[in-house]
Amino acid sequence: MKKRLVEIFTGNCPLCDQTVQLVQEMATSSDQVKVYNLGQGQEGSQYLEQQAERYGLKAVPAIAVDGVVVFTGKPSYEQLQGAGFGQPTISLPSSIYLYAGMGI
């Protein structure tokens, strides 16, 4: 099963810390959570700046899932849940897609 990549961009702020804690608490075995602190001289900071620019980030905390920014600012538990956090990702057999496309 492919893991869902959850990237959290932070910047040394209390809301960022709360966001990281909440996402990590809700993460399942289907999630690979990476935390990037843009406010520190982290190793690979040039890469982090490029990632933030590529995602068009203007504020932190920000959360990207599989390369798509889904939240900017501190989300609530309910917002994360509505976006599928706390639920394992599922891989459906290709036949499901075939049947769905055929209207069966």
Phi, psi and omega in degrees: 000132179285135178279147176275125180273117179248115180251127179246122178260125184235177181204047177059046179230153180300322179294325177296314180299318179295321179295314179301313181300315181296314180296317180296324177293327183271347184297146177248179178294348178276354184252139170247107185263126176238135180246127179242119179263106181284348182271356181243157174280063182292152174300135183080024184298331177295319176298317180298317178297321178294319177298313180300320179292318180298321179281350180072030183288131178241350182209158175232155001288155176222144182236129175243140177238120181050043174086006180237126178290124182249338178215141167232129188097172183280113178280157175274168176303315182296321178295317178296318179298318178296335179270004176098003177290147180085002179236133180294148174284148180239147175252117180271145176299148182300334179296331178298315180295322179298312180295320181297321180289335181270352179077021180274000000 
